[in-house]
Amino acid sequence: MDSGSPRQRIADHLVHVETMGSGVRRALFIHCTLGHSGIWTGVEAALLDRLSMTAFDRPGHGRSGLWTGGDDGKALHDLNTEIAGRLIERRADVIGHSYGATVALRLALDWPDHVRSLTLIEPVFFAAIKGTEEYAQARGMMETLRAQIAAGDRIGAARLFHDVTNPGLPFDRLSPDRQARRAEMIDIVVQESPATFDDTAGMLAPGRLERISQPVMLLESGNPPTGIRAVHEALAARIPQAQRVVVAGSDHMVPRTHPTNVAGEIAAFLKV
């Protein structure tokens, strides 16, 4: 493994960047909320001789600088997208997970010349199913979380979010330090939500998704959170070259729990 510079200033933000692999094709990995670039370690290890890979800690995560823009979810998604775009040299296969997958999708729309293909792993792009009961359930969870934070119950909010997204590893089984860290970071879950629930980037505007010309793989776990399967259905119906795969026996944290399976699907999709 060849680590890149610890932190780089990109889009006027301090960003921790990791590089690894010796393949000819370049790939960019974008992690989930409350995660960090290390989420991809197992996936990357299985692809070391096939791809030259870059992963970074998103603003407010890992070893990157804090997000200081408060509830401006549009600006936060804008920043994530600009950092990701600037990290791509020429073109790359872009792999995103959860919120990171919404950033990957936006790259294909706003930076199309930088993106060779997209792998979207359970994008939490609930705006794509607005008006459905599943959207209402997901939004209700977010509003409950927001209320818990406002009431000062940060541990309760962290437990709610963690247990929805990590059913295989309940919050109460985490160490006290990890619980405290998740509670400390929990605000960013709410701060990111305008992009995922309200489509602040306008990705769902008529004709936009239909113009994506790159191959797209929608990778789904066997036990996705409420609404994710419907999001995949909505995106697949509009993106011309979309294909869907399922990793059986997994949940939302499939890149961490089933890295070999995820890497195998990526390798097959990219034909590397």
N, C-alpha and C positions, 0 to 999 in steps of 0.2 A: 504494500500500500504506500502510495506517495502522497503525503498531505500537502495541500497548497498553503499559501500564506495564511497565518492564523486569522487576520482580519484585514479586509480591504474596504476602502471608502468607495461605495457604489451608489449613485443617485443621492449623494450627500448623506449616506447612512453607513455606519460601520457594520460590515457583514462578514461573518465567519464562513469561509469557503473551504471545501475539501475536494481534492481531485485524486482520482485513482483509475487504474486500468490501462491496458495497452492496445486496445482495439483501434481499428482505423476509424470507425464511426464514433461520433460524439453523442453523448447523452446527458441530459440535465434532469436531475431529480428534485422534486419540490414536495416537502413533507406536510404533514397534517397539523392541525391546531393542538397546542400544548406538547408537540413533539419537537424534534430537532433533526439535523441531518443524519445522526446516528441511527435513526429508524431504518435507513436503507442499507446498513452494513451487511446484513446477510444476503440481500438481493445483489448488492454490488460484488460480494465475494464470489458469487456464482457466475458473474459476467466479466471477471477481470481480464480475461484474454480475448474478449469479444467486443468490448466497448471502452472508449475513453470517457470516463464519467466525472461529472461535477455535481456536487450537492452543496447546499448552503442552508444556514440557519436563517429562517425568515425573521423580519423585524419583531422584536419582543420575545424571541425564542432563543434557546441555547446560548451560544456565545456571541450572538449579534447584539447590536445596540437596542435599547429599549424603544418601544413605540411611544411617542409623546404627543400624538395627535388626538387623543381622547376618543370620542365616539364618532369621529369622521371616518366611517367605514369605507366610503368611496376613495378617500385619499390613501387609506391603508391598502386597499386592493390595487390602486394605481401604483403605489410604491413597490409592492410585491412584484407586480408585473414588470415594472421598469428594471428592477434588480435582476429578475430572471432573464429578461431580454438582453441586458448588457453582458450577462455571463455567457451567452452563446456566441461562440466563434463561428462565423459563417452560418452553418445549419446544424441542428441537433435533433435527435429523437427525444421528445419531452415526456417525462413520466411524472404524474402528479397524483397525490393521495389526499382525499377528503377536501379541505379548503384548498390545499395545494393543487388539486385537480381543477378547481375553478380558475386558478391562475394559469395553469397550463392551457386550458380551453381559451382563455382570453389571449394568450400569446398567439395562438393560431389565427385569431381574428385581427389583432392589432399589430403583430410582428410576423406576418405569414411567411416572409422570406427567410426567417430564422428557424422555422419549424419543418422538419422532414416528416415526422409522424407524431401522433399523440397516443399515450396510454393513460387513460383516466380511470383511477381506482376509486370507486365510490365517491364521486364528487357530491358534496353537500349543497348542491345548487337547487334548493327547494323552490326558488322562484319559477323553475320550469314546470312545477305542478301546482302553482297557485290556484286557489279555488277548489281544491280537493280536500277530502277529509284528512288525508295523510299530511298535507301541508298544514292544516289547522293543528294537528297533533304535534308536529315538529315545532311550529311557532309557539304553541302552548308551553312546550318544554323550555324554549328560550325565554319566554316571559316569566316563567316560574324561576328560572335561574337568575334573571335580572332582578326579580323581587327579593330573592335570597341575598344577593350581593347588597342591595339597597338596605336590607335589614341587618347587615353585618354578619350574616351567616355564610362566610366564605367557604368554610369547610363543607357545609351542606351543599352549596352550589358546585364546588369541585367534585363532591361525591356524585351528584346528579349527572353532571356532564361525563365524568369518567365511566360511570356504570352503563350509560347509554352507548358509549363508543368502545368500551373495553369489557364486554360481558364475560370474557374468559378470565379476567383478572380483576375481581371486585376491589373497589377502593379500599375497603377495610383490611385487605390483605397487603396493601402497600406499607412500606416503612413509614414511620412518623415524618421523617425528613421529606420523602416523596409526596406525602399528603400535604405537608406544609408548602412545598414548592408549587404544587398544583393550585392550592388555594391562593397563593401569592400571584399567580399568573392568570387567574380565572377571568379578570376583566376583559382580556383580549378576546375571549369567546364572544362576548356581547358586542365588542367593538368591531369584530369582523362580520357580524351577522347582517348588516344592511346589504352587503354585496351578495350574500347567499340567499337571502329571503326576498330582497327587493330589486335585485339585478341593477345595482347602481351603475354598472358599466354598459348597460343596454345590449347585452349579448343576445337577448331573446327578441330583439327588434326584427320585424318581418324581413326575411331574406338573408339575415346575417349568418346563421348557422348553416344554411343551405349553400353558402359560398365556400365553406371549408373544403379544400381540395385534397388535403392530406389524408392518408389512412388513419383511422381512429379505432382503438380498441377500448371498449368499456369493460373493465375487469371488476367482477362482483364477488363478494364473499358468499358463502352458503347461508349465512345468518346476518343479513345487512340490517342496519337501523331502519326504523319506520320511514318510509318515503323514498329510500334510496333506489329500490327496484323500479319504482314509478319514474324517478328522475332518469334512470337509464333508458327506460322505454321512451320517454319524451325526447331525449337527446337522439336516440337511435332513429326515431321517426323523422328527424330533420337533418341529420348529418349524412351526406351522401355515402361516404365510404366507411360507415360505422359497423363494427362487428362486436359481438358480446361473448364473453367467456365467464365461467363461474368456477371458483376454487372451492370445491366441496369441503365441508367440515371446518370452515374458517368463519371468522367474524370481521368486523370493520377494520381491525388492526392486522389484516392479512399480510402486509409487507413485513411485519415484525414476527408474526407467529408462523407463517408459511413462506419464508423467503425463497426456498428452492422452487416451490410451485410457481410463485410470482415470476421469478427469474426465467423459469422454463417457458412460461406463457409469453414473456417479453421477447425471449430469443426466437421463439417460433413465429411470433408476429413480425419481428424485424428480419427474420430469415438470416440470423447471424450464428 
